[in-house]
Amino acid sequence: MAIHTAVLLLLAIPWFTLCVTRVSAQSPSWDTHAAAGRRYFEEGRYAEAEKQYLEAVRKAEEFGPKDSRLSVSLSNLAVVYRAQGRFAEGERLYKRSLEIDQSAPGAENLQVATTLNNLAVLYRDMGRYAEAVSLQRQALAIDEKALGQNHFTVARDLGNLAGALEKQGKYAEAEPLCQRALEIMKEVRGPEHPDTATILVLLAVLYERRARYAEAEPLNLRSLAIVEKAFGPHHLKLAPILSNLAILYQTQGKYDEAEPLLQRSLSIYEESLGPGHPEGAKVQTSLAGLYVLEGKYAEAEPLYRGALATMVKALGPDHPQIAVNLNNLAVLYRKTGKYHEAETLCQRALVIVEKALGPDHPYRAISLENLAVLKNEQNKNVNVEALHRRALALEEKALGPDHPDLAGTLNNLAASYHAEGRYAEAEKLFRRSLSILEKSLGPDHPSVVAVMDNLANLYASQGKRREAEKMETRASALRARRPE
């Protein structure tokens, strides 16, 4: 019994910055449009914000091609396009804005850093993580030199750099940057400010990635309380926090607590951004993954397929997020016996991950492991052990020796050994998997029961009736404690 399921989509909240500039007495019309655009954007009224910023660009062009007001207007319009998922249009505007900024006296000025930061956030959304990290480091260096080590803007840069590193799977490198950003933010903004909540969300994501669930939950709950108090129960800023908290509960097997949070998050995204936005599609993917875990396959498939179509349209066919969606749909097809379709999706996902993220990213391990499980279930045992072993090496390097993803791969390799009659090797791996899961997810998690069932079957295959009955009794007791 394979216990790998779907990839969970945690949402770290990046910081983009609307730009401002000093206004001359001769430009009241530009100022009026710029201020209106900012107001509409902050209210989540993106169509109205776009109209105002387009007018601001038109007015600013009258001041000359190198005027700072044109740079500001272009950058702010790009922020709106990013929020709308119009990434290619946003990139063009940011590059034009950056060209103006860098032609001004003193190329390492704060406006350059702001545009670099915003372009880095956009590249992060587009899956261009190495470029995002490079730009973010440049922005951080400029801001630290100009503002000092303990400025709000430096905290913003640190948070965004940590978020980009998280996307690369560099969790250990990201965490101290995030901790530093949090300390600065608490000092300059206060512990209950929404900007502090943004850093708390990112730190919770990093803890979850490393299976530190007990540390992640209070951070999510605290950030949710801060943001809801500041903006109300329907604001867009709540949606990613709700999703992350839901995914944390889902990982811990608390499905009844996860579903209403995902539904609420999806409702906020659709109300604020419309039904075809990639952020909403990420929540659809997570909700579908929950339905798969609950065995609601018919409900999961249209959500997965709809989310995949949205992502391909918004991000293109080679974005790393597409690989996540393909893997998740492949898991569903495997569970419903559509092995050929599942294997095709897994192979496609593996190509995307290797091209976009490199050979050492933990997402590659997921694709390899899904392929191994598929081949094993179809009795295609050629190279199955090698696939499992490659996945194990990647997961142990990226996630450490005690992560539940590693436990899933150990369980699956043990099941393969069981089928081959390699009982001693299978028992050793099953027991290591069980130990990791009990430690990381708790003794009552469904995956713990799954590995216990596998161990009981292994003992029964060897005629070890006493050991089998003992393990079956433990598994039955755990099942009895869980609500149906």
N, C-alpha and C positions, 0 to 999 in steps of 0.2 A: 504493500500500500504506500503510494507516494504521498508525501505530505507537503511538497512544494506546491504552492498555489499561484497567486498573482503577485505582480509587483505593486507595491503600495506607493501612492503618489503624495508624498509630503510636500507642502508648499511653503518654502521660505519666502518671506516678503522682501523684495528688493526695494531700495530707496532710489527714486528718481526725484529730481529737483526742478520745480518751475523757476525760471530765471526772472530777475527783476533788474532794472537799470534806472539810473537817474533821468528824470524827464525834464526837458527844457520847456520854457513857457510857450514856445512856438509849436509844441506837439500835443495839444490837448486831445485831439481826435485819436491819435495812436495810443495815448495813455488810457483813454476811455475803453477802447477795444481790448487792450491788454488786460486791464483790470477786470472787465466783464468776462473775458476768457478764463482768467484765473478763478473767478468766483464760480462760474458754471462747472469748471473742472472739479473743484473741490466739493461741489454738490453732486458729482457723478453724472452731470448732464453733458455728456461728451459731444453730442451733435451740436448743441448750442455753443459749447466751448470751441469746437472746430470752426464754426462760422465766425466767431469773434477773432480768433487767432489768424484766420485767413485774411480778415480785414486788417488786422494789425500788421501782417506781413506786407500787404499791399501799400499801406501807409508808410511803413518803414522803408520800403524800397525807394520812396521819394527822397529820403535823406542821403542816398548814395549806397553803392554796393558794399562798402566796408564799414557802414555805420553799426555801432554796437546794438542799436535798437533792432536792426534787422537780424543780427545773430540771436538776440533774445527771442524774437518772435518766431524764428525758424525752430529754435530749440523747444520752445513751449508747444508749438504745433506738433513737433515730433513726439513729445510726451503724450499728447492726446492720441496720436496714431498708434503708439505702443499700447496704450490702454484699450484701444479698439481692436488690437490684433493685426494692425496694418504695418507689419514690421519693415517691409522693403521701402515703403514710403517714409517711414520714420528714419531709417538709416540714411537715406539720401539727404534729408533735412539736417540731421545731426552733422554729417560730413561737411555740408555747406556752411553750417554754423561754426564748426570747428576751424574751417579754413579762414573765416573772418576773424575769429578770436586769435588765431596764431599769427595773423598778419599785423596785429596791434602791437604797439610798443610794449616790451616786456612779455615775451611769449609764454613765460611760466606764470600767468596770472590766474586769479581765482575763477574767472569765467571759463578759462580753458579747462581747469580741473572739473568744474561743474558739467561741462559738455562731455568731457571724457568719462565721467561717472555715468551720465545718462546713456551714452553710447555703449558703455560696458554692460549696463543693465539690459539694454536691448539685445546685445549679443548673447547674453545669458539666456534670454527668452528664445533666441533663435538657435540655441544649441552650440554656439561658437564659444565654448568655454575658455579655451586657451587665449583667444583674443580678449575675452572679457577680463580674465585675470591680468593680462598685460596692461590693458587700459586702466584697470582699477589700481594697480600698483603705481602707475604714473600719476593718477589723480591724488592718491594718498601722499606721495612724495611732495607734490606741489603744495597741498594743503598743510602738511606738517611743517614745511619750511616757512610758509606764510603765516600760519595761525597758531603754531605751537602744538604740543602733544595732547592737550586736554580740551580741545574745542569740539563743539557739537558736530561740525562738518567732518572732522577727523574720525569721530565715532561712526558717522554715516559711512565713510569710506571703508573703515575696518569691517563694518557689518556687511557691506556689499562684497568686499573681497572674500570674506569668510563664506558668504553665500555662493560665490562662484567656485571656490575651492570645494565646497560641499558637492556641487554638481559634478566635479571631477572625481569624486570619491575620496578626496584627501581630508578625511574627517579630523584626524589628529592635528593636522596643520591648521585647520579652520578654527578649532575650538579655542585656543588661546587668543586668537584675534577677536573672536566673539566675546570672550570674557573681558578683554580689555575695553571693547566698545561698550559693554554693559556698565562697567565701572565709570567710564566717562559720562555716559548718558544719565546715570543715576545722579551724578554730581552736578551736571549742568542743567538737566531738565527735571530731575526729581524722580523718585521711585514709582510714582503713579501716573507719569506722563505717557501718552500714547506712543511717543518715540521710544521710550524705554520698553514698552510692550512689544514693539517691532523686534528689538534685539532679543527679548525673552522668547519670542516665537522661533527665531533662528537657532538659539541655543537649545531649545526643546527638540528641534529637528535633528540637530547634531547628536543629542543624547539618544534619541530614538534610533538613529542610524547605527549606533553602537550598542543597542539593546539595553540602554540604561533607562528603562521605562519608569521606574519609581521616581527618577529625577525629572523626567520629561513631563509627566502629568501635572504636577503643581505649577510648572512654568506656563503650560498651556492654559490652565484654569485662571491663573493670575492675569495673563495677558488678555484673556477673554473678558474678565471683569473690568479691567482698565478701559478697554476699547468700547465695550458696551455702555459703560458709564459716560464716556466722553462723547459718543456719537449716536447712541440709541441702538435698538435691537435689529434694525434692518439695514445698517450701513455696510457698504462693500468691504470695508476693512475687517469686518467680522468673519467673512466667508472663509478665508484661508485658515483662520484659527479654528473655526468649527470643523473644517475638514481634517486638520492635523489631529485634533483631539479625537475625532471619530476613528481615524486610522490607528491611533494609539490603542483605543479600546478594541478595535477589530483585531489588531495584532495579539492582544491579550485574551482573545476569545470572548469579549463582552459585546456580542453582536447586537443584542437588544438596545444597548446604550449607543452603539455606533450609528445605527440606521437613521434615527431622527435627526442627529447632527448633520449627517450627509445630506438628508433631504432639505434641511434648513439652509445649509450652505448653497446647494444647487439652486434653491428658490431665490436666494439673494443675488447670485450671479446672473440668473436669467432675468430677474427684474431690473438689475442695474446695467447689464451688458448685452442683453438679448440672448436668444436661445442657441446661437451658433458661435459662441465665443470659446476660444481654446481653454480658458480658465474653467468655465463651466464643464467643458468636455473632460477635464481632469477629474472633476468630482463625479461625473457620470461613470468614468472608469473605476473609481474607487467604490462606488455604489454597486456596480456590476460585479466587482471582485467580492464584495460582501455577499451578494446573492449566490455566487458560485460556492462560497464556503457553506452557505445554508442549503445548497442543493437546488436552488431556484434557477435552473439553467435557462428555461424559456424566458424568464424575466431578464436575465443577464445579457443574452445575446444581442437584442436590439440596442441596449445601452452601449455595449462594447463597439458594435458596428457603427452606431451613430457618432460616438466619440472619435473613432478612428477616422471617419470621413471628415469630421470637423478639423481634426489635427492635420491631416494631409493637406486640406485646403488652406489652412492658416500657416502651416510651417514648412510645407513641402515634404516629399516622400522620404528624405534622408535625414530628417531631424532625429536626434536620440529619443525624443518622446514617442516617435512612431514605433521604434523598436519596443518600447514598454507596452504600447497598445497591442502590437502584433503578438508579443509573448503572452499577454493576458488572454487574447482571443484564442491563441493556440492551446492554452490550458483548458479553456472551455471546450474546444473541439476534441481534445484528448479525452476529457471526462465523458463526452457524449459519443465516443467511438469513431469520430471523424479523423482517423489517424493521418491519412494522406494530406488533408488540408492543414492539420496541425503541424506536421513536419515541414511543409512548405513555408508556413509563417515563421517557424522557429529559425529556419535557415536564412530567411530574409532578414529577420531581426538580428541575427548574428553578424551578417555582413554590415548592417547599418552601425551596430555598436562598435565593431572593430575599426570601421572607417572614421566614425565621429569621435569616439572616446578612447581609442587605443586598446592594446591587448591586455592591459592590467586592470581595467575598470570592473568593479563587482557586477555590473549589469551583464558583462560577457559571461560570467559564471552562470547567471540565470538562464541564458540562452543555451549554453552547453548542457546544463543539467536537464532542462526541458527536453532537449534532443535525446539525452541518454535515457530518460524515463520513457519517452515515446518508443525508442528502439527496443527497450526492454519489454514493454507491454506488447509489442508486436513480434516478440521472439527474434528480433534482429540483433543478435548478441555481438556482432562484429563491432569492435572498438567501444563498446559500452563502458567497460571499466576505465578505458583511457579518458573518455569524456567526463566520467565522474571524478577521476583523479585530477584532471585539469581544472574542473570547477572547484574542487576542494582547495587546491593550491591557491587559486585566485581569492577565494573567500577568506581563507586563513590569513593571507597577506593583507587584504584590505580591511577585514572586519575583526580580526582577532580570533583566538581559539575557542571562544565561548559564545559566539553569536548564534541565534536560532536558525539563520539561513544555513550555516555550516551544519547544524544538526539535521536539517532536512536532507542535505546532500549525503551525509553519513548514513542516514536511514535508507536512502534510496540505493546507495552502493551496497549496504548490508542486505537489502532485499534481493539484489542481483546475485550476491554470493550465496544466499539461501537457495535460490533457484538452481545454482550450479552445484549444490551440495557441499559448499565450502563453509560448513557450519561453525567452526571455531572462529574463523575470520568474521563471519556475519554476526555472531553473538558479541564479539568485542566492539564492533561498530554500532550495533543497536544499543548497547549499554552506554557507550560514550554519547550517542545522540540523546538518549533518555536523560542522562545526567545534565547535559547542557540545557535541554528544554525545561526540566524541573527547576533548574537554577535561574534561567532567564525569564521564563513565562509563568512559573508557578506550577504546583503539582496538579492543579485542576484543569489545565488547558487541554482542549481537544487534541492537539498534536501529541501531548504526553500519552493520552489514551491510545492514539494510533500506533505509537511505537511499542507500547505495552502489548497491544494485540499482535504486532509483528513478532515480538519476542515469544509470546505464547505459542504462536504458530511454528516458530523455529524449534521450540522445545518439543512440541508435539511431533514434528517431523523426525526427531531423533529418538522418539519413544520415551522422552523424559516427562512422564505424566505428572509427577509431583510438582516440578518446576512450572510446567504449563498451567496446571490448575491454580497455583499460587499467583501467577501473573494474570490469569483470567479473572481471578477474584478481585485483585487490585483494580483492574480496568473496569470491571462491572461496578465496583463501589464508586469509582469516580463518575461513571456515566449516570449512576443513580442520583448523584448530588447535583447534576447539571439539569436546568430546566429544559423541557422539550421545546 
